[in-house]
Amino acid sequence: MWKAFAFFEIRNDTPQHTDAIRQFILRPSEHGARCSGLHGFYIRQINTSQRFVNHKTTQNVRFQKNDLCWFCRNQRWRRTMSNDLPLDRIACLLEQSGHYRVLRRLRRRDPHDDALPPVAGRGIFLGLETTGRDPGMHELIEIALVPFTYSADGRILDVQEPYSSFQQPFMPISAEVTKLTGITQRMVDGCLLDIAEIERMLADVDWICSHDGQHDRPFAEQITPAFARKRWACSLTQIPWREAGFGGAKLGRLLAELGYFTSLNRAQEDCAAAIEVLAQRLPNSETTAFARLVVAAEAPTYQVWAVRCPLGRIRSLRARGYRWNEIAKPGRPTAWYREVTEELVALEIQYLRREIYEADVDVPITEIGAYDRYSTRI
């Protein structure tokens, strides 16, 4: 049987405010049929202490700040529920109604127990905040490394002690960067990264994961060469989130669709949230998101190059997903390119010959693996 309650928050000491609520409690029928059908009242004192008269016991009831009390019409007592309010039960009732969706604050995962499979490897989730996206012009201002262990079938077992630090840039942090990251100049003044600690954490790592590998790896490799010697995986682009039933790939959206929330304004919190997302089993699948990520990251991809593309066809290349490589390096000419999987290489070569060059030209191809992907070294 459903029972209805009213909820009040007392935010000031004005007599008009408190008297109105007192009259509502003592004579609810005067406020309409809905009010007279209420089973009881929840009252939370927000700012001050206040006295109310319980209409059943006719005794003075003193509310303390942030006290939550329950007045029930059918009983002659009141129960203070400041510490034992059944929040999980209330959340379940809201969700069962079909009209609400409750998000729970993300908490640190508990260590695995003996019932789970043995550890098969160790990964680190990397989070960075920078003053921009160009590693040649912009600077790192915050780093977070959150280590975790995983099983052979891709289950996240244990999240270990993280490392996080600010880094003072050479140029002052602009107001625009502060607005985007929440990091002020005062927060980073005098801060330096502990390179030795970072290298110690990376020593036995099998995978470095990031939610934006294209952005994070070039900045990370400027910190220490240890980042260049590891395999990288990007949870933003290497998991088909929309195909798995999610509305998008942004971390905040993924977290919300899984029923969690966090502030997401610090690199370490971003990493913890991303690990929790990777720990979930994908809808209509027996594998976790992390297992799917590892499979995608281990598979080689191929950069197909449109060298000396006719100027009139550049718009077609961009519409197809081609990107411009500005700096020429061995195997990477100054040209437009697109990165595809092995099964799509032949199709892409056919497209370039038929639609772009209109001739049977040689198309350069560069193989990319997990050790090189997203790096500016290639």
N, C-alpha and C positions, 0 to 999 in steps of 0.2 A: 504494500500500500504506500502510495506516495504521500509525503507530508511536506507542506510548504512552510518556508521560513522567510523572515525579513532580515535584512542585514543593514546595520547603521554604522557609520564611522563618525565619531565625535571629534571634531577638529578644533574646537574653540570653547571658551568658557561663557559665551553669551547666554543669558537667561532665555532669550527667545528661541534659540536653537535647542537647548536641552528641554525646555517646557514643551515644545512641539513634539519631540520624540516621546516624552513621558505621556502626553495625551494620546498619542498614537497607540502606545502600549496599553494604557488603561481603558480606552474606549475605541477599539478598532472598528466597531460597526459603523461609527460615524464617518469613516473614511472609505466606505464602499464595501461591496460584497467581497471583493478580492482580499481586502485587508481582514475582514471578519473570518475568512476561511483559513487564515494562517495558523499553523500549529505552534509557532514560537518565534523568537527573535534572537538574532546574533547582534551583539553590540561590541564594537572595538573602540577603545579610547586611544586617540592618536597623540594628542599633544599634552593634555593635562589630566589631573585627577578630578573626578566628579562624583557626586552622590545621586543615586536614584532610589526610588522606593519600589520594592518588589510588590506587585499588586496581589500576590498570593500570600506572602509571608508578612506583609506590611512592615518589613524591616529595612533599615538603611543598608544599601549595598554600595560599597566604595569601589570605584573603578580605578585601577592604577594605569599608568601609561602603557599602551600597547596590550592591555588586557583584553581578552576576547571572552565574553560571557554569553551563556545560552539561557534564555528565559523560556520555559516551556509552560504552556497554559494548563496542561493536564497534571502538573505536578507542583508540589509546594516547595520546591528548592531550585536553586540555580547552580550551574556547574561552571567553574572557571576552566577554560580550555586553552590557556596560553601555551602550554608546553605539550599537551597531548592531543592537539587537534588532528583528526585522522585525514591528513592532506591527501594521502594516496587513495583513500576510499572516496573522498570528494572528487578527485580527479577521475577515477574510474566511473563514478556516477555521471559526471559531465560527459565523458566520452560515450557511455552507453546510451545517452539520450539521443545521439545522432546530430545534435545541434552545436556541439562544441568539439574542439580539438585542443588537447592540452600538451604543451611543450614542457619537458622536464629539463632542469639544469644538468648539463653534462658534468659528470664526476669522473675522477681518475679511476681507471680500470683496476679491479682487484687482481693481485698476483694469481697465476694459475695454480691449480692443485695437482695432486698426483693422478687424478682421473683423466687429465688431458694428455694428449700425445707428447712425446719428447720434443725438445727444441731442435729444429732443423737448421736454423740460421738466425742472423741478427741484422736488423735494419735500423736506419735512422731516418726520421722525418725531419726535413729541413724547412725552416721558415725564415724569410728575410724581409726587412723593410729597407727601402732605399729612397734616395732623393729623386729618382727617375728610372727610366727603363734602359738607358744607354750606358753600358758599363765603361765606355770610354770617356763619358762626360760626367756621369753621376756617381754617387758614393753610397756605400753601405752605412746604415745607421743603427740597425738592430739585427741580431741573429739569434735563432733558437734551434737547438738540436735535441730531439726527443728520441732516445733509443727504445727499441722494442724487439721482442723475440717472436718467432713464428714457427709453426709446425710444417711438416712436409706437404700437408694438404692446404696450406695457405691460411690457417687460423692464427690470429693474433693472440699470443699467450700472455705476455707480460709487458707492461710499459715501465721502463726503468727511469732512473733519476735524470732529469733533463739538464741541459746547460743553456743559459741565455745571457745575453750581454748587449749593452748599447756600445756604439762606437762613435766617437766624436769626429765629424767630417771636417775637411779643411775649409769648406765654405759654410757660412751660417745656414741653418735650416729656414727655409722660407715659410711664410704663413700658409701657402697653398699645400706644402708638404705636411705641415702640422695638421691642417684640416683633414687631409687624406689618411694620415697614419696615427694621429693623436700624439705624436712625439714632438716635444718642444726642445729648443736649444738648451735649456736648463737641465733637461733630463739626460742629455748626452755629454755635457761638459765634463772633461777630465776622464771619460770612459775609454778603455782600450780592450780589445779582444785578447783572450788568453789563448794564443796560438798553440802552445804546448798542450793545453787541455783539449782543444779541438782535435788535434792530431791523435791524441791518446784515444779519444772516443771513436775516431774513424778507423783505428788500426785493424780491428777484427770485424768490420762491417761488411756484409754481403751486398746490401742495396742501400742507396740513398734515394729517398722518395721526396717529392716536392709536388705542390699543387699548381706550380707554374714553372716547369723545368726550363722552358725557353728563356725565362727571365732570371731564374735563380742560379743556374749553373755558371754562366759567365762571371757573375759577381763572386760566387763561392770560390772559383778557381783562382781569383785574384788574392784570396786570403791565404791559401796554402796549396801546394801542388798535390796534397793528399786527396783533395776532391777530384782531381783529374784521373786518379788511378782506380776509381770505383765505378761500378755500374749504376746508372741513373734510371729512374722511372718517374713518369709524370701522371699523377692521378687526375689531372684536369683533362688531358687529351687522349690518354691511352686506355680509358675505360669508356665504352659507349653508354653513357648515363641515360640518354633519352631512349635508346633501345631497351634499356633495362627497366624503363617505366618511370624515370624521374623527369621532373619538369625542366631541368637544366643542370649545368655542371658547376655552378658557383658553390663554394663551400657552405655559405650560409643557407642556401636553398636545400642542398643535400641534407644538411643537419636538421633543418626544420621538417623535411619530409620523413625523416627517421624518428621524429618526435623529441628532438633535443634542441636546446638553445645554449649559447654562451655569448660572452661579450664580443668576441672576435675582433678585439682591437689591440691585441698583443700577439707577437709572433709565436710565443710558446702556447698560448691558448688556441691559436690557429692549428698548430701541429697536433695538439691533443684531440681537437675536433676532427681533423683529417684522419687520424689513426682510428678513431671510433667509427668513422664512415667506412674505412677500409675493412674493419672487423666484421661488418654486417654481411650477411648472405644476400646476394642479389635476388630480386624477385624472380620467381619461376626458374630458380637455379639452385644447384646443390653446392656451388662454390662461393667463396667469399669474394668481395671486391678486390682484396689484396691478391688472392690467387689469380684472378683475371688480369690484374695489373702486371704481375710477374710474367705471365705467359705472353702478354703483348710486348713487354719491354725486352724479353729475351729474343723475340723474333726479329730478324734483320729487316730493315726498310731500305728503300732505294731512292736516291735523289735523281730525278730525270731532268736533264738540263736542256733548256731551249737557247742554245748559243747563237748569237747574231740573229736574233728574232727580227723579222720585218716590223718596222715601227707601227704599221697599220694593224698589226695583230696583237699588240700589247694588251689592249682592253680585253680581248678574248682570253688571254692567258690569266690575267688577274681575276676574271670572272670564274675561271676554272680552279682557282686556288693557288696559282703560282706566286712565288715570292722572289724579291730581287736580292741578289747577293752583291754587296757593294765592294767587298775586299777580296781580291783574287788570292787563292792559296792552292797548293797542289791538290788536284782533284775537285776543286771548287772554283770555276772561272767566274769572272764578273758577268753574270747573266741571270735570267729568270730560271727558276727551278720549282719542282713540286716533289714532295716526298710521298711515296706510295709503298704499299706492301708488294711482296714478290708476285702475287697473282695478278696484279694490276700493271706491272711493268710493260708487258707486251701491248696492252690496250693503250697505254699512254704514249708509247712510241708510235703506234698507228695513228693516234690523234694528231701528234705533231707533224708527221709526214703528210697526212691528208689535209688537215685544216690550217696549219700554220705555214709550213714550207712549200706544200704542194709539190714535193719532190722526195725521192728516196735517199734522204741524207742520213749520215751517221749521227746518232744521238748519244752523247756522253751519259754515263750512269755511274753513280758513286754509291757503294754499299755503306750503310750506317748501322752500327751495333750499339748495345747499351753502354759500352765504355766511351763512345764518342758522341752519342746523341745529345743535342743541345749545347755542345761545347763550341767555343769560338776557335779552338785549336784546329779545326778542320774547315 
